[in-house]
């Protein structure tokens, strides 16, 4: 994700994360921030630890695909 802005209670304002993250992690993060325990069942990982100063999460592979269509 080139730019993802998340504002949550307890997060560090203006924190820039250099680690690659995916949009598939967004739903799991929102569910985690809401306090629901089953965010991991959505297929992504919660990025909540990255919102705190010095937090880390396990990296996931970066995958890109380009489709040239039928032409």
C-alpha positions as CSV (number, residue, x, y, z in Angstrom):
1,X,0.0,0.0,0.0
2,X,1.7,3.2,-1.1
3,X,-0.2,5.4,1.5
4,X,-2.5,4.2,4.2
5,X,-3.6,6.6,6.9
6,X,-5.0,5.1,10.2
7,X,-5.9,7.2,13.2
8,X,-6.7,5.2,16.3
9,X,-6.7,5.8,20.0
10,X,-3.2,5.4,21.4
11,X,-1.5,5.5,18.0
12,X,1.5,7.8,17.4
13,X,0.4,10.7,15.2
14,X,2.3,11.1,12.0
15,X,4.1,7.8,12.3
16,X,5.5,6.5,9.0
17,X,5.9,2.8,8.6
18,X,8.6,1.6,6.2
19,X,7.5,-2.1,6.3
20,X,5.3,-3.2,3.4
21,X,1.7,-3.8,4.3
22,X,-1.3,-5.0,2.4
23,X,-4.9,-3.9,2.0
24,X,-5.9,-7.5,3.1
25,X,-4.6,-6.5,6.5
26,X,-6.9,-3.5,6.8
27,X,-10.1,-5.5,7.8
28,X,-8.2,-7.5,10.4
29,X,-6.7,-4.2,11.8
30,X,-10.1,-2.6,12.1
31,X,-11.6,-5.6,13.8
32,X,-8.7,-5.7,16.2
33,X,-9.0,-2.0,17.0
34,X,-12.7,-2.6,17.7
35,X,-11.8,-5.2,20.3
36,X,-13.2,-8.2,18.5
37,X,-10.9,-11.3,19.0
38,X,-11.5,-13.0,15.6
39,X,-9.8,-10.6,13.3
40,X,-7.3,-13.2,12.2
41,X,-10.1,-15.2,10.6
42,X,-10.4,-12.5,7.9
43,X,-7.2,-13.7,6.1
44,X,-5.0,-10.7,7.0
45,X,-3.0,-9.7,10.0
46,X,-3.7,-6.9,12.4
47,X,-1.3,-3.9,11.9
48,X,-2.2,-2.6,15.4
49,X,1.3,-3.3,16.8
50,X,2.7,-0.9,14.1
51,X,0.6,1.9,15.4
52,X,2.5,2.0,18.6
53,X,6.1,3.4,18.7
54,X,8.6,0.6,18.2
55,X,5.9,-2.0,17.3
56,X,6.6,-4.7,14.7
57,X,4.7,-7.4,12.9
58,X,5.8,-10.4,10.9
59,X,6.5,-9.5,7.3
60,X,4.5,-11.1,4.5
61,X,5.5,-11.6,0.9
62,X,5.0,-8.8,-1.5
63,X,3.1,-10.0,-4.6
64,X,2.4,-8.0,-7.7
65,X,0.6,-9.0,-10.9
66,X,0.1,-7.4,-14.2
67,X,-2.6,-8.5,-16.6
68,X,-2.3,-7.5,-20.3
69,X,-5.8,-8.7,-21.1
70,X,-6.8,-10.7,-24.1
71,X,-5.2,-8.3,-26.6
